[in-house]
Amino acid sequence: MIERKLRKPVLKEDPAIIIALFGSTHRGRVVYELFEKELYETFPDSRLLWAFTSEIIRQKTGHPGILQALSEAEAEGYRKAVVQPIHIFPGTEYQILYDLCKTFPGMRVIVGETLLHRWHYLDHVIEIVSTDFLPPQEGINILVAHGTPLTADPANILYIGLDHLLKTRYRNVHLCSVEGFPDRDTVFSDIAERIPHEKRSKFRVRLIPFMFVAGKHAEEDLMGREESYATVLGRMGFDVEIATTEHNGNNYPKGLGFYREVRDLFVERLKKTVELMGFY
């Protein structure tokens, strides 16, 4: 019997970079293209892969999940991977992602931080978004986050903290969530108590999506025709608008991903994690 030497794969010293995001099938997903361009400019020599954390998005698009992305990196000879979540809050979805990465066999995986992973990150992000706030004499601003229906979700403490911070610093800015706390009915009731009906026609309400991609939630929950934020606030007597931005000649609801400074913050998170991987 002739013995043949097996060709061993060349193992990579540098880590693969995996961008983990919820995903979207709506037009607001163009922000991913902007972010991808900046990633390739910042990490021109790195292997970049994408992983989608939403099962629904994966079923609709066929995009890979985190385990598929890690497996692909491993098959290419990588034994290290840096995973950067494009999540705003470190909630249940982040914890699931973290656990999957930590238990993946055969690779050293480090998961980076979310946008609001530390309390002092809030100051910077609020400062960035505040450029789109209406002044008090012109109207009311409602930051609309995704929220969570789970009371035990670790992100709830951050929602409560952000809500308190906004109320302390601004008298015309509210935090609201599509699913969870602070809920829409409570926020709308608070606004109704503060502004008498006869004065509401003089106030605008600006909805500001506090999500990386302003996709389905912006199109349906915020500005849709049936019982959306816009229709309910309109019945209350307010003139409602949503923060928008222009990209390639088209107008889009302005999700956080359209702020260059927010994308830069995610890049900085990734740089720190890549640097940390150098010690392993």
Residue frames relative to the residue before (quaternion, step in Angstrom):
aa qw qx qy qz dx dy dz
M 1.0000 0.0000 0.0000 0.0000 0.00 0.00 0.00
I 0.3292 -0.7578 0.5333 0.1817 3.56 -0.78 1.02
E 0.2960 -0.7560 0.5601 0.1648 3.51 -0.80 1.03
R 0.1079 -0.7840 0.6093 0.0493 3.53 -0.95 0.88
K 0.4123 -0.7009 0.5251 0.2508 3.52 -0.96 0.86
L 0.3899 -0.7124 0.5364 0.2296 3.53 -0.91 0.95
R 0.4028 -0.6975 0.5358 0.2534 3.53 -0.99 0.84
K 0.2560 -0.7855 0.5484 0.1295 3.54 -0.56 1.16
P 0.4959 -0.6563 0.4702 0.3199 3.60 -0.97 0.77
V 0.4671 -0.6549 0.5150 0.2961 3.54 -1.09 0.70
L 0.2889 -0.7817 0.5301 0.1563 3.56 -0.57 1.13
K 0.3896 -0.7312 0.5202 0.2071 3.55 -0.96 0.92
E 0.4092 -0.7090 0.5231 0.2370 3.55 -1.01 0.84
D 0.7055 0.4371 -0.2608 0.4931 3.58 0.96 -0.87
P 0.5085 -0.6550 0.4563 0.3227 3.59 -1.14 0.51
A 0.4473 -0.6034 0.5718 0.3300 3.52 -1.27 0.39
I 0.2821 -0.7406 0.5846 0.1739 3.57 -1.15 0.63
I 0.0674 -0.7967 0.6006 0.0018 3.55 -0.76 1.08
I 0.2147 -0.7655 0.5978 0.1026 3.55 -0.75 1.09
A 0.1281 -0.8066 0.5761 0.0324 3.57 -0.56 1.21
L 0.0876 0.8067 -0.5722 0.1187 3.56 -0.61 1.15
F 0.6155 -0.5597 0.4044 0.3799 3.54 -1.21 0.51
G 0.3347 -0.7547 0.4915 0.2772 3.55 0.90 -0.98
S 0.0235 -0.7868 0.6168 0.0005 3.55 -1.27 0.39
T 0.2657 -0.7451 0.5847 0.1798 3.56 -1.18 0.58
H 0.5661 0.6039 -0.3752 0.4172 3.59 1.29 0.08
R 0.7255 -0.4975 0.2769 0.3867 3.54 -1.27 0.47
G 0.5890 0.6062 -0.3646 0.3906 3.59 1.13 -0.53
R 0.5150 0.6715 -0.4050 0.3461 3.57 1.27 -0.25
V 0.4457 0.6933 -0.4609 0.3289 3.62 1.23 -0.09
V 0.5371 0.6176 -0.4193 0.3929 3.61 1.17 -0.36
Y 0.5769 0.5815 -0.3817 0.4281 3.60 1.14 -0.51
E 0.6221 0.5389 -0.3401 0.4548 3.57 1.08 -0.70
L 0.6324 0.5205 -0.3288 0.4701 3.58 1.01 -0.80
F 0.6796 0.4944 -0.2841 0.4615 3.54 0.92 -0.95
E 0.6356 0.5367 -0.3305 0.4458 3.58 0.97 -0.82
K 0.6319 0.5415 -0.3256 0.4488 3.57 0.97 -0.86
E 0.6823 0.4796 -0.2891 0.4700 3.58 0.92 -0.88
L 0.6178 0.5459 -0.3464 0.4477 3.58 1.07 -0.68
Y 0.6782 0.4804 -0.2974 0.4698 3.59 0.91 -0.88
E 0.6275 0.5211 -0.3361 0.4709 3.59 1.12 -0.59
T 0.7071 0.4587 -0.2573 0.4726 3.59 1.02 -0.81
F 0.7935 0.1746 -0.0755 0.5780 3.59 1.04 -0.78
P 0.0247 -0.8686 0.4948 0.0122 3.60 0.65 1.11
D 0.7442 0.4049 -0.2181 0.4844 3.60 1.11 -0.58
S 0.5786 0.6064 -0.3653 0.4051 3.58 1.28 0.06
R 0.4539 -0.6370 0.5465 0.2992 3.54 -1.27 0.48
L 0.0981 -0.8117 0.5757 0.0098 3.56 -0.57 1.20
L 0.0002 -0.7754 0.6312 -0.0202 3.54 -0.91 0.99
W 0.2992 -0.7463 0.5707 0.1670 3.55 -1.28 0.46
A 0.0644 -0.7791 0.6233 0.0199 3.55 -1.08 0.80
F 0.2355 -0.7882 0.5600 0.0984 3.56 -0.94 0.94
T 0.3177 -0.7998 0.4881 0.1455 3.54 -0.67 1.16
S 0.6180 0.5370 -0.3489 0.4561 3.60 1.21 -0.28
E 0.4062 -0.7226 0.5063 0.2377 3.57 -0.67 1.10
I 0.6264 0.5430 -0.3359 0.4472 3.57 1.03 -0.78
I 0.6554 0.4986 -0.3111 0.4744 3.58 0.94 -0.88
R 0.6471 0.5206 -0.3266 0.4511 3.60 0.93 -0.80
Q 0.6557 0.5083 -0.3111 0.4636 3.57 1.00 -0.81
K 0.6901 0.4889 -0.2819 0.4532 3.58 0.98 -0.84
T 0.8068 0.3260 -0.1287 0.4757 3.56 0.94 -0.91
G 0.3978 -0.7091 0.4878 0.3177 3.58 1.12 -0.59
H 0.3903 0.7218 -0.4827 0.3061 3.58 1.25 0.21
P 0.5338 -0.6551 0.4301 0.3177 3.62 -1.09 0.63
G 0.3971 -0.6627 0.5762 0.2667 3.51 -1.33 0.42
I 0.7468 -0.4145 0.2641 0.4480 3.56 -1.27 0.00
L 0.6557 0.5112 -0.3303 0.4468 3.62 0.94 -0.75
Q 0.6388 0.5100 -0.3279 0.4736 3.59 1.05 -0.72
A 0.6533 0.5130 -0.3169 0.4578 3.58 0.98 -0.83
L 0.6515 0.4998 -0.3124 0.4776 3.59 0.98 -0.82
S 0.6441 0.5220 -0.3200 0.4586 3.58 0.99 -0.81
E 0.6410 0.5187 -0.3222 0.4651 3.57 1.02 -0.80
A 0.6490 0.5084 -0.3169 0.4690 3.57 0.96 -0.84
E 0.6502 0.5164 -0.3136 0.4607 3.57 0.96 -0.85
A 0.6571 0.5188 -0.3074 0.4523 3.58 0.96 -0.86
E 0.6727 0.4827 -0.2886 0.4808 3.59 1.17 -0.56
G 0.6456 -0.5639 0.3116 0.4101 3.57 1.27 0.10
Y 0.4997 0.6413 -0.4381 0.3837 3.58 1.24 0.20
R 0.1501 -0.7846 0.5966 0.0774 3.53 -1.02 0.85
K 0.7081 0.3101 -0.2349 0.5893 3.55 1.36 0.12
A 0.0100 0.7901 -0.6128 0.0127 3.56 -1.11 0.69
V 0.1979 -0.7338 0.6392 0.1172 3.50 -1.14 0.81
V 0.1349 -0.7949 0.5901 0.0423 3.57 -0.69 1.11
Q 0.0962 -0.7980 0.5943 0.0264 3.56 -0.70 1.12
P 0.2309 -0.7847 0.5580 0.1399 3.60 -0.45 1.15
I 0.2482 -0.7357 0.6089 0.1626 3.58 -0.99 0.83
H 0.3279 0.7224 -0.5194 0.3176 3.52 0.70 1.19
I 0.4626 -0.6852 0.4898 0.2768 3.56 -1.09 0.69
F 0.7989 0.1928 -0.0694 0.5655 3.58 0.86 -1.02
P 0.4052 -0.7085 0.5174 0.2571 3.63 -1.03 0.72
G 0.1744 0.8291 -0.5063 0.1611 3.56 0.54 1.19
T 0.8292 -0.2168 0.1657 0.4879 3.54 -1.25 -0.52
E 0.6464 0.5241 -0.3314 0.4445 3.59 0.92 -0.85
Y 0.6402 0.5075 -0.3199 0.4798 3.57 1.04 -0.77
Q 0.6516 0.5235 -0.3202 0.4459 3.59 0.94 -0.85
I 0.6339 0.5165 -0.3283 0.4729 3.59 1.02 -0.78
L 0.6376 0.5233 -0.3140 0.4702 3.57 0.97 -0.90
Y 0.6531 0.5257 -0.3034 0.4529 3.57 0.92 -0.94
D 0.6835 0.4916 -0.2890 0.4557 3.58 0.85 -0.96
L 0.6426 0.5225 -0.3261 0.4559 3.60 0.97 -0.81
C 0.6716 0.4969 -0.2962 0.4630 3.58 0.98 -0.85
K 0.6833 0.5052 -0.2922 0.4388 3.58 0.92 -0.86
T 0.7294 0.4099 -0.2387 0.4929 3.59 1.12 -0.57
F 0.4513 0.6792 -0.4683 0.3401 3.60 1.24 0.09
P 0.3641 -0.7795 0.4644 0.2100 3.61 -0.56 1.11
G 0.8214 0.3379 -0.2154 0.4060 3.52 -1.26 0.54
M 0.7545 0.3076 -0.2007 0.5438 3.59 1.23 -0.04
R 0.3597 -0.6695 0.6008 0.2479 3.50 -1.25 0.55
V 0.0030 -0.8231 0.5645 -0.0618 3.58 -0.48 1.22
I 0.0831 -0.7666 0.6355 0.0397 3.55 -0.96 0.93
V 0.2367 -0.7716 0.5796 0.1125 3.56 -0.88 1.00
G 0.3824 -0.7482 0.5015 0.2063 3.58 -0.78 1.04
E 0.6252 -0.5683 0.4103 0.3434 3.52 -1.37 0.06
T 0.5151 -0.6217 0.4994 0.3141 3.54 -1.25 0.54
L 0.7219 -0.4405 0.3027 0.4396 3.56 -1.30 0.13
L 0.7975 0.2288 -0.1032 0.5487 3.60 0.93 -0.88
H 0.1877 0.8434 -0.4844 0.1370 3.56 1.05 0.79
R 0.7675 0.2132 -0.1166 0.5932 3.59 1.18 -0.54
W 0.6277 -0.5881 0.3523 0.3688 3.56 -1.07 0.74
H 0.6892 0.4829 -0.3195 0.4356 3.60 0.87 -0.78
Y 0.5156 0.6162 -0.4325 0.4090 3.61 1.23 -0.16
L 0.5726 0.6178 -0.3835 0.3787 3.59 1.09 -0.65
D 0.6311 0.5583 -0.3389 0.4185 3.57 0.93 -0.89
H 0.6875 0.4930 -0.2890 0.4481 3.54 0.85 -0.98
V 0.6819 0.4939 -0.2936 0.4527 3.58 0.88 -0.94
I 0.6435 0.5082 -0.3270 0.4698 3.60 0.96 -0.82
E 0.6257 0.5388 -0.3349 0.4539 3.58 1.00 -0.79
I 0.6475 0.5185 -0.3144 0.4615 3.59 1.00 -0.83
V 0.7229 0.4501 -0.2490 0.4613 3.57 0.78 -1.06
S 0.5864 0.6216 -0.3674 0.3672 3.60 1.09 -0.65
T 0.5194 0.6354 -0.4191 0.3885 3.60 1.21 -0.28
D 0.7149 0.4069 -0.2480 0.5117 3.59 1.23 -0.36
F 0.4453 0.6901 -0.4657 0.3297 3.61 1.23 0.18
L 0.4099 -0.6463 0.5816 0.2756 3.55 -1.13 0.72
P 0.4728 -0.6474 0.5010 0.3263 3.62 -1.00 0.68
P 0.6799 -0.5301 0.3145 0.3973 3.62 -1.13 0.58
Q 0.6748 0.5075 -0.3106 0.4366 3.59 0.99 -0.73
E 0.7048 0.4581 -0.2611 0.4746 3.60 1.24 -0.34
G 0.8069 -0.2638 0.1773 0.4978 3.58 1.01 -0.52
I 0.5540 -0.5898 0.4957 0.3154 3.49 -1.40 -0.32
N 0.2199 -0.7632 0.5964 0.1162 3.54 -1.11 0.76
I 0.0701 -0.7791 0.6219 0.0359 3.56 -0.98 0.87
L 0.2161 -0.7514 0.6138 0.1093 3.55 -0.63 1.17
V 0.1219 -0.8185 0.5605 0.0323 3.57 -0.58 1.14
A 0.1181 -0.7957 0.5937 0.0197 3.53 -0.54 1.26
H 0.6513 -0.5164 0.3702 0.4148 3.57 -1.25 0.22
G 0.2255 -0.8001 0.5242 0.1848 3.57 0.85 -0.94
T 0.2403 -0.7542 0.5902 0.1583 3.54 -1.32 0.06
P 0.3942 -0.7274 0.5038 0.2482 3.61 -0.91 0.81
L 0.6105 0.5763 -0.3381 0.4252 3.59 1.28 -0.22
T 0.3920 -0.7322 0.5051 0.2345 3.59 -0.67 1.04
A 0.7006 0.4703 -0.2691 0.4643 3.59 1.12 -0.62
D 0.4116 0.7111 -0.4768 0.3125 3.58 1.25 0.05
P 0.4698 -0.7067 0.4462 0.2841 3.63 -0.75 0.98
A 0.5851 0.5949 -0.3768 0.4021 3.60 1.18 -0.39
N 0.5073 0.6792 -0.4232 0.3197 3.61 1.15 -0.40
I 0.6298 0.5348 -0.3481 0.4429 3.59 0.98 -0.75
L 0.6483 0.5088 -0.3127 0.4722 3.57 1.12 -0.66
Y 0.6075 0.5325 -0.3505 0.4739 3.59 1.05 -0.69
I 0.6633 0.4964 -0.3007 0.4725 3.57 0.94 -0.89
G 0.6678 0.5059 -0.2985 0.4573 3.58 0.95 -0.86
L 0.6599 0.4973 -0.3048 0.4736 3.57 0.97 -0.84
D 0.6197 0.5399 -0.3316 0.4631 3.57 1.03 -0.79
H 0.6689 0.4932 -0.2960 0.4708 3.59 0.92 -0.91
L 0.6517 0.5308 -0.3145 0.4412 3.57 0.95 -0.88
L 0.6716 0.4969 -0.2970 0.4624 3.58 0.92 -0.90
K 0.6642 0.5034 -0.3062 0.4600 3.57 0.95 -0.86
T 0.6495 0.5227 -0.3117 0.4558 3.57 1.09 -0.68
R 0.7608 0.4097 -0.2020 0.4610 3.56 0.92 -0.89
Y 0.8023 0.1858 -0.0722 0.5627 3.57 1.06 -0.72
R 0.3211 -0.7606 0.5314 0.1899 3.57 -0.93 0.83
N 0.7478 0.3418 -0.2178 0.5259 3.60 1.25 -0.06
V 0.6020 0.5282 -0.3694 0.4712 3.58 1.18 0.57
H 0.0615 -0.7972 0.6005 -0.0069 3.56 -0.87 1.04
L 0.2870 -0.7093 0.6114 0.2020 3.54 -1.24 0.54
C 0.0209 0.7879 -0.6141 0.0417 3.56 -0.94 0.89
S 0.2002 -0.7826 0.5767 0.1218 3.58 -1.13 0.56
V 0.5224 -0.6342 0.4743 0.3160 3.54 -1.12 0.71
E 0.7865 0.0915 -0.0296 0.6101 3.56 1.06 -0.82
G 0.7878 0.3091 -0.2207 0.4849 3.58 -0.36 1.15
F 0.6560 -0.4953 0.4114 0.3939 3.54 -1.22 -0.66
P 0.5223 -0.2215 -0.8195 0.0803 1.56 -1.96 1.65
D 0.3847 -0.7561 0.4861 0.2098 3.58 -0.83 0.98
R 0.6854 -0.5285 0.3355 0.3720 3.53 -1.26 0.54
D 0.6731 0.5178 -0.3146 0.4241 3.60 0.81 -0.96
T 0.6558 0.5140 -0.3124 0.4562 3.57 0.99 -0.83
V 0.6658 0.4994 -0.2970 0.4680 3.56 0.94 -0.91
F 0.6715 0.4930 -0.3075 0.4599 3.59 0.89 -0.87
S 0.6348 0.5241 -0.3307 0.4614 3.59 1.03 -0.75
D 0.6344 0.5300 -0.3238 0.4603 3.57 1.03 -0.81
I 0.6568 0.4997 -0.3063 0.4744 3.59 0.95 -0.86
A 0.6546 0.5247 -0.3127 0.4454 3.59 0.95 -0.87
E 0.6535 0.5097 -0.3144 0.4628 3.59 1.04 -0.73
R 0.6931 0.4908 -0.2792 0.4482 3.57 1.00 -0.75
I 0.7898 0.2468 -0.1211 0.5483 3.59 1.02 -0.74
P 0.3732 -0.7359 0.5184 0.2248 3.62 -0.51 1.13
H 0.6470 -0.5663 0.3509 0.3710 3.54 -1.12 0.69
E 0.6699 0.5266 -0.3097 0.4219 3.57 0.95 -0.83
K 0.7021 0.4484 -0.2701 0.4828 3.61 1.21 -0.36
R 0.5121 0.7023 -0.3982 0.2931 3.58 1.22 -0.30
S 0.6009 0.5763 -0.3713 0.4110 3.59 1.06 -0.57
K 0.6530 0.5097 -0.3078 0.4680 3.58 1.24 -0.39
F 0.6929 0.4518 -0.2619 0.4972 3.58 1.31 -0.19
R 0.2654 -0.7121 0.6250 0.1785 3.50 -1.17 0.74
V 0.1989 -0.7250 0.6382 0.1660 3.54 -1.24 0.49
R 0.1299 -0.7965 0.5888 0.0448 3.54 -0.65 1.13
L 0.2342 -0.7587 0.5976 0.1114 3.54 -0.80 1.10
I 0.0814 -0.7988 0.5961 0.0025 3.57 -0.79 1.06
P 0.3240 -0.7663 0.5155 0.2052 3.63 -0.36 1.16
F 0.1627 -0.7819 0.5974 0.0731 3.57 -0.69 1.12
M 0.4805 0.6022 -0.4459 0.4556 3.52 0.82 1.19
F 0.5895 -0.5863 0.4017 0.3840 3.59 -1.05 0.63
V 0.7731 0.1412 -0.0742 0.6139 3.57 1.01 -0.87
A 0.2252 -0.7496 0.6081 0.1331 3.56 -0.81 1.01
G 0.1203 0.8372 -0.5162 0.1346 3.54 0.32 1.30
K 0.8509 0.1092 -0.0396 0.5123 3.54 -0.54 -1.21
H 0.6573 0.5216 -0.3262 0.4353 3.58 0.89 -0.88
A 0.6651 0.4942 -0.3090 0.4668 3.58 0.97 -0.82
E 0.7096 0.4763 -0.2682 0.4447 3.57 0.88 -0.93
E 0.7891 0.3135 -0.1567 0.5045 3.58 0.98 -0.81
D 0.7523 0.4028 -0.2369 0.4644 3.61 0.62 -1.08
L 0.7422 0.4057 -0.2338 0.4794 3.60 0.95 -0.80
M 0.8482 0.1469 -0.0275 0.5082 3.58 0.70 -1.05
G 0.3866 0.7429 -0.4708 0.2774 3.59 1.21 0.28
R 0.6248 -0.5856 0.3829 0.3464 3.55 -1.29 0.23
E 0.7639 0.3640 -0.1866 0.4991 3.59 1.07 -0.65
E 0.8566 -0.1848 0.0748 0.4759 3.55 -0.57 1.25
S 0.3090 0.7374 -0.5322 0.2785 3.54 0.99 0.83
Y 0.7103 -0.3982 0.3354 0.4737 3.56 -1.29 0.01
A 0.6772 0.5156 -0.2970 0.4329 3.57 0.88 -0.96
T 0.6923 0.4783 -0.2973 0.4513 3.60 0.85 -0.88
V 0.6631 0.4974 -0.3125 0.4640 3.59 0.95 -0.82
L 0.6743 0.4740 -0.2952 0.4832 3.58 0.90 -0.88
G 0.6092 0.5517 -0.3468 0.4519 3.57 1.11 -0.64
R 0.6522 0.4977 -0.3091 0.4810 3.58 1.00 -0.80
M 0.6379 0.5232 -0.3237 0.4632 3.55 1.16 -0.54
G 0.6187 -0.5884 0.3266 0.4054 3.58 1.27 -0.13
F 0.5716 0.6036 -0.3798 0.4058 3.59 1.26 0.12
D 0.3922 -0.6486 0.5963 0.2644 3.51 -1.32 0.51
V 0.1285 -0.8476 0.5146 0.0128 3.56 -0.38 1.26
E 0.0178 0.7746 -0.6315 0.0304 3.54 -1.09 0.83
I 0.2829 -0.7286 0.5888 0.2060 3.55 -1.28 0.23
A 0.5276 -0.6202 0.4687 0.3425 3.56 -1.02 0.76
T 0.0505 -0.8124 0.5806 -0.0188 3.58 -0.82 1.02
T 0.1265 -0.7603 0.6294 0.0985 3.51 -1.34 0.24
E 0.3874 -0.7145 0.5331 0.2349 3.57 -1.19 0.51
H 0.0620 0.7786 -0.6212 0.0630 3.55 -0.99 0.87
N 0.8432 -0.0636 -0.0135 0.5336 3.56 -0.68 1.16
G 0.7382 -0.4482 0.2214 0.4529 3.54 0.97 0.92
N 0.6797 0.4448 -0.2906 0.5058 3.58 1.28 0.06
N 0.3795 -0.7076 0.5487 0.2328 3.57 -1.17 0.63
Y 0.0497 -0.7915 0.6091 -0.0086 3.55 -0.99 0.92
P 0.5390 -0.5452 0.5022 0.4000 3.59 -1.17 0.46
K 0.4057 -0.7660 0.4541 0.2061 3.56 -0.78 1.04
G 0.1028 -0.7834 0.6130 0.0075 3.53 -0.10 1.34
L 0.7031 -0.4801 0.3115 0.4221 3.57 -1.23 0.31
G 0.6118 0.5874 -0.3485 0.3990 3.58 1.10 -0.62
F 0.6268 0.5361 -0.3421 0.4502 3.59 1.21 -0.34
Y 0.5795 0.5300 -0.3939 0.4776 3.60 1.24 -0.06
R 0.4294 -0.7140 0.4871 0.2617 3.58 -0.56 1.14
E 0.6449 0.5416 -0.3271 0.4287 3.57 1.01 -0.81
V 0.6325 0.5138 -0.3360 0.4723 3.60 1.06 -0.66
R 0.6374 0.5074 -0.3318 0.4755 3.59 0.96 -0.79
D 0.6293 0.5372 -0.3293 0.4549 3.56 1.03 -0.76
L 0.6258 0.5395 -0.3415 0.4481 3.59 1.04 -0.73
F 0.6469 0.4986 -0.3217 0.4789 3.58 1.00 -0.76
V 0.6239 0.5279 -0.3377 0.4669 3.59 1.03 -0.74
E 0.6461 0.5138 -0.3164 0.4674 3.58 1.01 -0.81
R 0.6046 0.5374 -0.3551 0.4686 3.59 1.02 -0.76
L 0.6783 0.5049 -0.2858 0.4509 3.55 0.91 -0.99
K 0.6262 0.5427 -0.3390 0.4454 3.60 0.95 -0.83
K 0.6673 0.5066 -0.3027 0.4543 3.57 0.92 -0.90
T 0.6661 0.4969 -0.3069 0.4639 3.58 0.99 -0.82
V 0.6231 0.5211 -0.3344 0.4778 3.60 1.02 -0.75
E 0.6417 0.5167 -0.3154 0.4708 3.57 1.01 -0.81
L 0.6405 0.5267 -0.3147 0.4618 3.56 1.01 -0.84
M 0.6292 0.5491 -0.3375 0.4344 3.58 0.99 -0.78
G 0.5640 0.6199 -0.3756 0.3956 3.59 1.18 -0.47
F 0.6532 0.5033 -0.3125 0.4715 3.60 1.22 -0.35
Y 0.6917 0.4517 -0.2787 0.4898 3.60 1.26 -0.06
